Amino acid sequence: MVVHRAMLRRIYDWCIDAAHKPYALWIMASVAFAESSFFPVPPDVMLIPMSLARPQRAWLYASVCTAASVLGGMLGYAIGALLYDSLGHWLIEFYHLSDKVEAFRASYAEWGALIIIGKGLTPIPYKLVTITSGFAGFNIWLFVVCSIIARGGRFFVAAVLLNRYGDWIRVRIEKHLTFWVLLGAAVLVLGFVIVYWLL
């Protein structure tokens, strides 16, 4: 347990220190882009510690995450629309979500844009939304607008809290770092569980 705490602390300290490096924004943008189409780790793992290190830049970080996530979502859409039988199907299989795609696709007929906005604000893997949107032939421009609303809403809520209460939050996170990391991991896993069992 001591080893795990030390490792978590080193990772956390690296993310805090990275906020002051010129390459930090590029790494965070890359994670946000990849998470929307194929990568399992959300950009929050960098957005939160970087915003804690520099609360005054939380708005910039949220903007970068939003833009990169929407662009990554467009890649996911293209995978679903053009490459579903190969790459898209493989990604869905990799995350064990193949039996959910048809149900998710069918729900577009009834709920449309609300599906994209609602799922984009939750811990449900956004790549399922983006790939299935392309596969379902959802209007690309409406998809982009909904993605901006969903991803922007998620990241800017974090920005508001971290900008306003960053110092207070940082003290509590650093005091119970293991708990907060485990909670974050549990939320990530919960997203996959919700998709697998409830959708």
URUR-V50750 format. One record per pair of residues at least 12 apart in sequence whose C-alpha atoms are under 10 Angstrom apart, sorted by the first residue. I is the first residue (numbers start at 1). J is the second residue. Records with the same first field share a line. If there is no record, write none. Layout:
# URUR-V50750
I=J ; J
This chain:
# URUR-V50750
1=178
4=178
5=176 ; 177 ; 178
6=178
8=177 ; 178 ; 181
9=174 ; 177 ; 178
12=45 ; 46 ; 49 ; 50 ; 174 ; 177 ; 181
13=49 ; 53 ; 174
14=46 ; 49 ; 50
15=45 ; 46 ; 47 ; 48 ; 49 ; 50 ; 51 ; 52 ; 53
16=46 ; 47 ; 48 ; 49 ; 50 ; 51 ; 52 ; 53 ; 54
17=49 ; 50 ; 53
18=46 ; 49 ; 50 ; 53
19=46 ; 47 ; 49 ; 50 ; 51 ; 52 ; 53 ; 54 ; 57 ; 61
20=50 ; 53 ; 54
24=46 ; 47 ; 50 ; 61
25=46 ; 47 ; 50 ; 60 ; 61 ; 64 ; 65
26=64 ; 68
27=43 ; 46
28=42 ; 43 ; 44 ; 45 ; 46 ; 47 ; 50 ; 61 ; 64 ; 65 ; 68
29=43 ; 46 ; 47 ; 61 ; 62 ; 63 ; 64 ; 65 ; 66 ; 67 ; 68 ; 69 ; 71 ; 72
30=43 ; 64 ; 65 ; 68 ; 69 ; 72
31=43 ; 44 ; 45 ; 46 ; 65 ; 68 ; 69 ; 72
32=44 ; 46 ; 47 ; 64 ; 65 ; 66 ; 67 ; 68 ; 69 ; 70 ; 71 ; 72 ; 73
33=64 ; 65 ; 66 ; 67 ; 68 ; 69 ; 70 ; 71 ; 72 ; 73 ; 74 ; 75 ; 76
34=68 ; 69 ; 71 ; 72 ; 73 ; 75 ; 76 ; 127
35=68 ; 69 ; 72 ; 73 ; 76 ; 125 ; 126 ; 127
36=68 ; 69 ; 70 ; 71 ; 72 ; 73 ; 74 ; 75 ; 76 ; 77 ; 120 ; 125 ; 126 ; 127 ; 128 ; 129 ; 130 ; 131 ; 151
37=69 ; 70 ; 71 ; 72 ; 73 ; 74 ; 75 ; 76 ; 77 ; 78 ; 79 ; 80 ; 88 ; 91 ; 125 ; 126 ; 127 ; 128 ; 129 ; 130 ; 131
38=72 ; 73 ; 75 ; 76 ; 79 ; 87 ; 88 ; 91 ; 92 ; 94 ; 95 ; 125 ; 126 ; 127 ; 128 ; 130 ; 131
39=91 ; 125 ; 126 ; 127
40=95 ; 125 ; 126 ; 127 ; 188 ; 192
41=125 ; 185 ; 188
42=65 ; 69 ; 123 ; 125 ; 126 ; 188
43=62 ; 65 ; 66 ; 68 ; 69 ; 155
44=62 ; 65 ; 154 ; 155 ; 158 ; 184
45=181 ; 184 ; 185
46=61 ; 65
47=61 ; 62 ; 64 ; 65 ; 155 ; 158 ; 159 ; 162
48=61 ; 62 ; 155 ; 158 ; 159 ; 162 ; 166 ; 170
49=162 ; 166 ; 170 ; 173
50=162
51=158 ; 159 ; 161 ; 162 ; 163 ; 166 ; 170
52=159 ; 162 ; 163 ; 165 ; 166 ; 167 ; 168 ; 169 ; 170 ; 171 ; 173
53=162 ; 166 ; 167 ; 170
54=162 ; 163 ; 166 ; 167
55=159 ; 160 ; 161 ; 162 ; 163 ; 164 ; 165 ; 166 ; 167
56=159 ; 162 ; 163 ; 164 ; 166
57=159 ; 162 ; 163
58=155 ; 156 ; 158 ; 159 ; 160 ; 161 ; 162 ; 163 ; 164 ; 166
59=155 ; 156 ; 157 ; 158 ; 159 ; 160 ; 162 ; 163
60=156 ; 159
61=155 ; 156 ; 159
62=151 ; 152 ; 153 ; 154 ; 155 ; 156 ; 157 ; 158 ; 159 ; 160
63=151 ; 152 ; 155 ; 156 ; 159
64=152 ; 155
65=151 ; 152 ; 154 ; 155 ; 156
66=147 ; 148 ; 149 ; 150 ; 151 ; 152 ; 153 ; 154 ; 155 ; 156
67=147 ; 148 ; 151 ; 152
68=151
69=126 ; 147 ; 148 ; 151 ; 152
70=130 ; 143 ; 144 ; 145 ; 146 ; 147 ; 148 ; 149 ; 150 ; 151 ; 152
71=144 ; 147 ; 148
72=127 ; 130
73=126 ; 127 ; 128 ; 129 ; 130 ; 131 ; 133 ; 134 ; 143 ; 144 ; 147 ; 148 ; 151
74=130 ; 131 ; 133 ; 134 ; 140 ; 141 ; 143 ; 144 ; 147
75=127 ; 130 ; 131 ; 134
76=88 ; 126 ; 127 ; 128 ; 129 ; 130 ; 131 ; 132 ; 133 ; 134 ; 135
77=127 ; 128 ; 129 ; 130 ; 131 ; 132 ; 133 ; 134 ; 135 ; 136 ; 137 ; 138 ; 140 ; 143 ; 144
78=130 ; 131 ; 132 ; 133 ; 134 ; 135 ; 140
79=91 ; 130 ; 131 ; 132 ; 133 ; 134 ; 135
80=92 ; 127 ; 128 ; 129 ; 130 ; 131 ; 132 ; 133 ; 134 ; 135 ; 136 ; 137
81=130 ; 131 ; 132 ; 133 ; 134 ; 135 ; 136 ; 137 ; 138
82=131 ; 134 ; 135
83=131 ; 134 ; 135
84=131 ; 132 ; 134 ; 135
85=135
88=127 ; 128 ; 131 ; 132 ; 134 ; 135
89=101 ; 131
91=127 ; 128 ; 131
92=127 ; 128 ; 131 ; 132
95=125 ; 127 ; 128 ; 192 ; 196
96=192 ; 195 ; 196
97=128 ; 192 ; 195 ; 196 ; 197 ; 199
98=128 ; 196
99=196 ; 199
100=128 ; 132 ; 195 ; 196 ; 197 ; 198 ; 199
101=128 ; 129 ; 131 ; 132 ; 133 ; 135 ; 136 ; 195 ; 199
102=132 ; 135 ; 136
103=199
104=128 ; 129 ; 132 ; 133 ; 136 ; 195 ; 199
105=129 ; 132 ; 133 ; 134 ; 135 ; 136 ; 137 ; 138
106=136
107=136 ; 199
108=132 ; 133 ; 136 ; 137 ; 138
109=136 ; 138
112=133 ; 138 ; 139 ; 142 ; 143
113=133 ; 138 ; 139 ; 142 ; 143 ; 145 ; 146 ; 147
114=146 ; 150
115=129 ; 133 ; 146
116=129 ; 130 ; 133 ; 142 ; 143 ; 144 ; 145 ; 146 ; 147 ; 149 ; 150 ; 151
117=129 ; 143 ; 145 ; 146 ; 147 ; 148 ; 149 ; 150 ; 151 ; 153
118=146 ; 147 ; 149 ; 150
119=147 ; 150 ; 151 ; 191 ; 195
120=146 ; 147 ; 148 ; 149 ; 150 ; 151 ; 152 ; 153 ; 154
121=147 ; 149 ; 150 ; 151 ; 152 ; 153 ; 154 ; 155
122=150 ; 151 ; 154 ; 187 ; 188 ; 191
123=154 ; 184 ; 187 ; 188 ; 189 ; 190 ; 191 ; 192 ; 194 ; 195
124=187 ; 188 ; 189 ; 190 ; 191 ; 192 ; 193 ; 194 ; 195 ; 196
125=188 ; 189 ; 190 ; 191 ; 192 ; 194 ; 195
126=147 ; 151 ; 191
128=192 ; 195
129=143 ; 147
130=143 ; 144 ; 147
